Amino acid sequence: MSDEVRDMIRSALADEPALGLEFDQVVADGRRRRTRQRVGALTVTAAGIVTVVAAAATLSGLPDRTPAQPAGPASTAAPANPGCVLPASADSYPDQPRGTASPAELSESGRLTEAFRQLALPLPAGVEASPRQLCVIRDSWGGSFTLTGDRTVSVYLRSRGDRPPGGCVTHQDTECSIRALPDGSTARVTVTSPAATQVDVDVWRVDGTYVRVLEIGGHGSKKRVLGDDALITIATAPQLKVDLSGPAVPSAPSDRRAAELDAVIATALPAGMTTKPAPGADRGWRFQVSQGGYKISTTLVDAQGKGRALVYLEPPAEGAVTCGDQPGCEPIDLDGGRKATLTTTRSPGGVTVLALGAKAADGTSITIRTSDDAGTGADTRTRPTPPLSKTDLVRIAELPGLHW
């Protein structure tokens, strides 16, 4: 396994409890990490796409950003607000920023920013907020502002389209509740209290807009500034209605769908294979919501010893499954004419990892990995081969119900 791949694997899914295994970190998040290390060159294309530099205002950064310059000839009368674009390196939002925006998206950014600034925030006495902007992300808009003290509020919004309200997602140290609002909108309130208290309010509004408002503080920050009702008030403010529609988006992951997927995959293990979950960190052969997708990461045990397995589903998206220039990768065919890839890698310590990448018929990205690592440390082996074979991986990927 190359140093680059090893680094990607260690870095991905960092919010999950440590499982003592490198390979179960998803490569997709590693790619995002590399994206955050790059800042694109500034260009204005002939098609009128405008790239602007914006000072990143992630949850740990400053809220102000440099406004984008409108495309076209210079005008003597500056617009009320030309809009702004988050840089591709910003990573505090559900979408990875594109770093570019169309004129229509910039116009919507300017309109939303001015409307948001007119909103009287429901702040406690003595608390002030920094300036607000809602910049283009990727068919979505967002920005963050700081409150007196060490708390930051992040706002994200996009067209809801036909996306149904999401259900609760619960993990250790997490509380979740669903509210039916008087106007027919649905709100979900999630409070997570590990190193710092984080509050997420998601609202699926009847006006066709989805809004997420998040409050968080620095490490050890436990005292909230805004209560649930105040965050819901921001998320339901008429000033945050999106007028520019975007492409359809998949439904939000939920514990309910994870349980349905458990039934799909329940009998997929080979005969004689069992799981040995680690307390608090491993659900066995069951899915949990993780990094915006559904994940199984567990220890498998049979007569030959212990090994590891991971199954990860990401939201439907366009794009083909190819090996590219990845060493040890071979293309394979699945039922129904679907394409997949199978990659075999070996670490310096002799650990073998088999990884299958595929897509379901609806575009769901499927990653299945298995390793002869015992899961008790780097490069530790208790068996001669991974617990799942190539045939096992293919059989799992071909399960009819394994999709978003």
Buried (B, 14 or more C-beta within 10 A) or exposed (E): BEEEBBBBBBBBBEEBBEBBBBBBBBBBBBEBBEBBEEEBEEEBEEEEBBBBBBBBBBBEBEBBBBBBBBBEEEEEEEEEBBBBBBBBBBBBBBBBBBBBBBBEBBBBBBBBBBBBEEBEBBBEEEEEBBEBBBBBBBBBBBBBBBBEEBBBBBBBBBBBEEBEBBBBBBBEEBEBEEBEBEEEBBBBBBBBEEEBBBBBBBBBBEBBBBBBBBBBBEEEBEEBBBEBEBBBBBBBBEBBBBEBEBEEBBBBBBBEBBEEBBEBBEEBBEEEBEBEBBEEBBBBBBBBBBBBBBBBBBBBBBEBBBBBBBBBBBBBEEEEBEBEEBEBBEEBEBEEEBBBBBBBBEBEEEBBBBBBBBBBEEBBBBBBBBBBBBBEEBEBBBBEBBBBEBEBBBBBBBBEEBBB
